[in-house]
Amino acid sequence: MTPHDPRGNGSTDAPPGVVTLESRDGVDELLRRVVARVQSLGLDIFTVIDHSGEADEVGLTMPDTKVIMFGNPRGGTPLMLAHPLIALDLPLKLLIWAGDDGRAFLSYNAPGYLSERFDLSSREAEALRVVEDIARVVAD
């Protein structure tokens, strides 16, 4: 995937370690599909943050934007014990958002980027790859 700015601001620079996939589905349908996939994998959904809904409540508008936080304490806790600062990036997150033109996207921290950032072993890094699996399955 070529780095691009899905909001259409003309930039070709993606933030380091962030992967963005476009989907044919809208934000609400993507969220429904993410929830279903997360649950089918036996993972916990910790919260869904509705950024656009919160903005609306204070009189501001923004394109539909939600973050779903999910994971598994059996997988995440050992990582946080071995690498305490990884708690800044756990639980895993998927950003589901609409561009200014209405196209929908999923964005997430690349597992490889997090692995390098926290110097994880290949076994430890495996626990992070589920975010990539979920994003790719639901974006299609």
C-alpha positions as CSV (number, residue, x, y, z in Angstrom):
1,M,0.0,0.0,0.0
2,T,1.3,3.4,-0.9
3,P,1.4,5.9,2.0
4,H,-1.2,8.6,1.5
5,D,-3.3,11.1,3.3
6,P,-6.9,9.7,3.1
7,R,-8.3,13.0,4.2
8,G,-7.2,14.5,0.9
9,N,-4.8,17.1,2.3
10,G,-2.2,16.3,-0.4
11,S,0.4,14.8,1.8
12,T,2.1,11.5,0.8
13,D,3.7,11.0,4.2
14,A,2.0,8.5,6.5
15,P,2.9,8.7,10.2
16,P,5.6,6.2,11.1
17,G,4.2,2.8,12.0
18,V,0.5,3.6,11.0
19,V,-1.2,1.4,8.5
20,T,-4.4,2.7,6.8
21,L,-6.7,0.5,4.8
22,E,-9.7,1.8,2.8
23,S,-13.0,-0.1,2.9
24,R,-16.1,-0.1,0.8
25,D,-18.2,-0.2,3.9
26,G,-19.2,2.8,6.0
27,V,-17.9,3.5,9.5
28,D,-20.9,1.9,11.3
29,E,-20.8,-1.3,9.2
30,L,-17.0,-1.5,9.7
31,L,-17.4,-1.2,13.5
32,R,-20.1,-3.9,13.4
33,R,-17.7,-6.2,11.5
34,V,-14.8,-5.4,13.7
35,V,-16.8,-6.2,16.8
36,A,-18.0,-9.5,15.3
37,R,-14.4,-10.5,14.3
38,V,-12.9,-9.6,17.7
39,Q,-15.6,-11.6,19.5
40,S,-15.2,-14.6,17.1
41,L,-11.5,-14.6,18.0
42,G,-12.3,-14.8,21.7
43,L,-10.9,-11.4,22.5
44,D,-12.3,-8.8,24.9
45,I,-13.7,-5.5,23.7
46,F,-12.7,-3.0,26.4
47,T,-14.4,0.1,24.9
48,V,-15.5,2.0,21.8
49,I,-14.7,5.7,21.8
50,D,-17.0,7.7,19.6
51,H,-14.9,10.8,18.9
52,S,-17.3,12.3,16.4
53,G,-20.3,11.7,18.8
54,E,-18.4,13.4,21.6
55,A,-17.5,16.3,19.4
56,D,-21.2,16.7,18.5
57,E,-22.1,16.9,22.1
58,V,-20.0,20.0,22.5
59,G,-21.3,21.7,19.3
60,L,-18.4,20.6,17.1
61,T,-18.5,18.5,13.9
62,M,-16.1,16.0,12.5
63,P,-16.4,13.1,10.1
64,D,-17.6,9.9,11.7
65,T,-14.6,8.7,13.8
66,K,-14.5,5.8,16.3
67,V,-11.8,3.9,18.1
68,I,-12.3,0.3,19.3
69,M,-9.9,-1.0,22.0
70,F,-9.6,-4.8,22.4
71,G,-7.3,-7.5,23.5
72,N,-6.7,-10.4,25.8
73,P,-5.2,-10.0,29.3
74,R,-3.6,-13.4,28.9
75,G,-1.6,-12.1,25.9
76,G,-1.2,-8.4,27.0
77,T,-0.2,-8.8,30.6
78,P,3.0,-10.7,29.9
79,L,4.0,-8.1,27.4
80,M,3.4,-5.3,29.9
81,L,5.3,-7.2,32.6
82,A,8.3,-7.6,30.3
83,H,8.1,-4.2,28.6
84,P,6.1,-1.8,31.0
85,L,6.0,1.1,28.5
86,I,4.1,-1.0,25.9
87,A,1.1,-0.3,28.1
88,L,1.0,3.0,26.3
89,D,0.0,1.1,23.1
90,L,-2.1,-1.6,24.7
91,P,-4.8,-2.7,24.5
92,L,-4.8,-3.0,20.7
93,K,-6.8,-0.3,18.9
94,L,-8.4,0.1,15.5
95,L,-9.4,3.6,14.3
96,I,-12.4,3.5,12.1
97,W,-13.1,6.8,10.4
98,A,-14.6,8.6,7.4
99,G,-12.6,10.9,5.2
100,D,-13.9,14.3,4.2
101,D,-15.2,12.7,1.0
102,G,-17.1,10.0,2.9
103,R,-14.8,7.1,2.2
104,A,-14.2,4.9,5.2
105,F,-10.8,3.8,6.6
106,L,-9.3,1.5,9.2
107,S,-6.0,2.6,10.8
108,Y,-3.8,0.8,13.3
109,N,-0.3,0.7,14.7
110,A,1.7,-1.7,12.6
111,P,2.7,-4.7,14.7
112,G,6.3,-4.6,13.3
113,Y,6.6,-1.0,14.3
114,L,5.5,-1.7,17.9
115,S,7.8,-4.7,17.9
116,E,10.8,-2.6,17.0
117,R,9.7,0.2,19.3
118,F,9.7,-2.1,22.3
119,D,12.4,-4.5,21.1
120,L,10.0,-7.5,21.3
121,S,11.1,-11.0,20.6
122,S,9.4,-12.8,17.6
123,R,7.2,-14.7,20.1
124,E,6.2,-11.6,21.9
125,A,5.5,-9.8,18.6
126,E,3.1,-12.5,17.5
127,A,0.5,-11.4,20.1
128,L,0.2,-8.0,18.3
129,R,-0.4,-9.4,14.8
130,V,-4.1,-10.0,15.5
131,V,-4.8,-6.3,14.9
132,E,-3.5,-6.7,11.4
133,D,-5.6,-9.8,10.8
134,I,-8.8,-8.1,12.0
135,A,-8.2,-5.0,9.9
136,R,-7.4,-6.9,6.7
137,V,-10.4,-9.3,7.1
138,V,-13.0,-6.5,7.8
139,A,-11.6,-4.0,5.2
140,D,-12.2,-6.4,2.3
